Amino acid sequence: MAQNKALAFGGGTIIGALGGLIGLGGAEFRLPLLIGAFRFAALEAIILNKAMSLVVVASALPFRARTVPFSEIAAHWTIILNLLAGSLLGAWLGAGWATRLKSGNLYRVIAVLLVVIAAVLMFGHDARSGAPLLNGAAQAVAGIAAGFVIGVVASLLGVAGGELLIPTLVLLFGADIKLAGSLSLAVSLPTMLVGFTRYSRDQSFSVLGRNKTFLLVMATGSIVGTLIGGLLLGVVPSPFLLPALAAILVISAVKIWRHG
C-alpha cells in the first residue's frame, strides 16, 4: 500500500506539472497508469481520471495567473463561450455514450487525430503570427462544432480535452500558446463538470467512494505538480511550448492507440 501511495503521489505530481505548464488535465498519461499499474476497470479508470483531471484543471488556473492573469482570460470571454456552446452538450452526450459503448475504435480515431494536429502545429502554423484560421460567423460555427467534438471526446475518454482545445485555440482563434493553455483550462472546467455530473448516474461512480485515500494522495500530488508547472510557465519561453505540446500529442496518441 505504501508503494501504491508513493506511485499515486509521484504520478500525480508529474502529470500535474504538465497541467500547470502546458494547460492540460494530463488524463492521457494518467489513464494508462490507472489501468496498467493500479488495475482499475476501464469505466472506473475513466471516472477516476475525470476526478483527477478536475483537480489539475481547477488548481492550474490560479497557479498560472502570475503569467496569464485572470483579466487577460476574461478579455477573451467570447472565445470561451463559443467553445462552451458546443462542448457542454458534447460532454453530456459523450458521458452517456461512454457508459454503454465500447470505444476501442474511437481511441484509434482520436490517436490518429492527435498525430495530425501535432503535425499541423509543427509544420503548418507560425505560433507567433497570431493569425486566426477563420473569422466572423465561420469562426463561430467552427468553434461550436470543435467544442462539441472536444466535449464528446473529453467525456468518452475521461480527459480534460486540453490536447484538442489548445490546438483549436492556437489554430482557429490565433491565440498565443500560453494564453491558449489558460483559455483551455477555463473551457475544460465547466465541460468536465457536466460530464462528471452525467457519470454520477452510473453505478461505476461508486469507485470514488471506495478509493478515498488513493484519490486524496493522487490529488495532493497533482496540486503540488500544478504549482510547480505554474511557476515554470513564467520562465519557460513560449517557443518551447509548441514543440512540447506536439510531442505530448504524439506520446498521447501512442498511449491511446495501445489502450484501444
N, C-alpha and C positions, 0 to 999 in steps of 0.2 A: 504493500500500500504506500509506503514511504517513497519507493521508486516511482510509482504512478503519480504521486503528488508532485515529485520533482519534475517529472516529464510534463505534467499538466501545466505547472508554473512556467517552466522553461519554454515550452512550446507556445504558451500564451504570450510570453514576453517577446519572443522573436516575431511572432505574427502580428502582435500589437504594434511593434516598432515599424513594421511595414505599413500598417494602417495609418500611423501618425505621420510618417514621412511622405507616402505617396497619396494617401486619401482613400484607402481600401478597407474593407472589412476583414480581408485575409482569409476568407472562407475556403477558397480553392486549395489553400495549403493546409487548412485545419481539417477539412473533410477526410482526406486520406489518413490523417493522424487518428481521428476519431474511429474510423472503420478499421484501419490496419493495426494500430498499436493498442487501442482501448476496446476493440471488438464490439462496438455498438452496431446494432442492426441499421440498415440503410435509412429508413424513415426516422428512427430515433437519432441517428447521427445528424441528419438534416435539421431536426428541431434543436438539438444541442448547438449545432453550428450557427443557426439563426440567433440563438440566445447570446452566444459569444460575440457574434458579429455586431449585435446591438450594443454590447458593452464597448467594443472597439470604436464603432462609429460615434456613439454618444460622447466618449471621452476624448476622441481625436479632435473633434471640432474646437473645443476650448483650448486644448494644448497647442493647436496650430494658430491660434488667434494672434500670437505675437508677430507672426509673419504675414498671415492673411486675416486682418481684423474683421470682426462681425459686420462693421459698417460697409466694408467692401463686398461682403457676401450679400448683404441686404440690398445694395445698389443694383444687383443683378437678379432681383426677385422675379422678374418676368421670365427669365430662363428657367428658374426653379419651378415656377408654376406651370410653364409649358411642358416640362418633362413629367411633373407630377400628374398632369391631366391624363396622361396615358399610364404611368407606372402604378398608380394606386389601383386602378381597375385590373391591370395585368397581374399585380401581386395577389389580389383576392382570388382571381380565377386560377392562377398558377398554383396557389396553395391547395385549392380544392382538387385540381387535377393530380397533384403530387401524392395525395392520399389514396388515389385509385389507379394510377397508371404506372407502368414500367417505363422508365425514362432512359434506358440504355442508348437508344438511337438518338435521343435528344443530346445526351452527353457528347456523342461524336459530332453532331452538328455544331454544338457550341465550341468544341475543341477546334474544329476547322475555322469557325468564325473568328476565334481569338487569334489564330495564326494570321489570318487575312488582315485583321485590324492592326496587328503588330507590324506587318509589312507596310501597310498604308502609313502608319505613324512614322516609320523609319525612312521610307523612301518617297512618300507622296505628299509630305506636308512639311512646311517650314514653320517650326514651333514659334519662331519669333515674329512671323508676319502678322498674326492675329486676324487673318482674313477668313471670315466665315464661309462655309461651303455654299450656303443658301441665304437668302434674305426674304423679309416680308412674310407673306402668307405661306409660301412654300416652306420656309424655315419652320414656321409654327406647326404646320401639318406634319412635317418630317419629325419635329420634336415630340409631338404626341405619339406618333407611330413608334419612334425609337423608345420612348418611355414605356409604352405598353409592352413591347418585346422584352425590354430590360426587367420590367416588373414581373412578367411571367417567368423569365429565367431565374431571377433572384429568388422567387418562391419555390420553384421546382428544385433548385439545387441548394437552397438554404444559404444563399450568399447575399452580400450587400449590393452587388451589382456594379461596384466601382470599376472593375476591369472593362466593363462596357460603357459605363457612364462617362468616365474620364475621356476616352477617345471620342465619344459623341460630343462632349463639351468643347474639346480641342478642335475637332474637325468641323462639326456642324455650326458651332457658335463662335469659333475663333478665340476661345478663352486661353489665357496663359496657363501653363501646366500646373503651377502652384495654386492659382485661383480655381482651376478646374478640379483639383483634389478636394478643396473645401466645398465647392458647389456640389460635387458628387456626394459628399457626406450629408449635406443638407437635404438632398433629394432622397438619399438612401434611408435616412432615419424614419420618416413617415411611411415610406414604401415598405420597409421591413416590419414596422408596427402593424400595418394592415395584414401582411402575410402571416405574422405571428398570431394575430387575433384569430385568423381563419384556422390555423393549425390547432389552436386551443380546443376546437370542437372534436378533434380526433383523439382516440384513446391513447395513441402513442405519446401524446403530450405529457403523460404522467412520468415520462423518463426524467423530466426536470425535477420532480419531487423526490424521485428515488436516488438522485445523484447530486444532492445539495452540496456536499463537501467538495466533490470534484468540480462542480460549477464555480464555487467560491474561490477555489485555488486557481483555476484557469482564468477566472475573471480578474483576480488580483494581479496575476502575471500580465494579463492583457492591458490593464490600466498602467502598470509600470512601463510596458512596452510602448504604449501610445505617448506617454510623457517623453520617453527617450526619442521617439520618432518626431514628435512635435518640436523638440529642441534642435534636432538635426536639420529640420526643414529650414531654419534660419541660416545655416552655414553651408548646406549643400547647394551648389549652383544649379540653376534651372536647366541648363543644357544636359546635365547628368540625369535628370529625372525622366526625360522622354525615352532614352535608351533603356533606363532601368525598368520603366513601365513595359516597354516592348519585350524585354527579357522575361519579366513576370508573366506576361500574357502567354508567351511560348511555353514556359515551365508549367503554368496552369493548364494549358491545352493538353500537354502530355499527361498530366495527372488525371484530368477529367476523361481523356480518351481511355486510359487504362482502367479507370473506375467504371466506365461504361461497358 
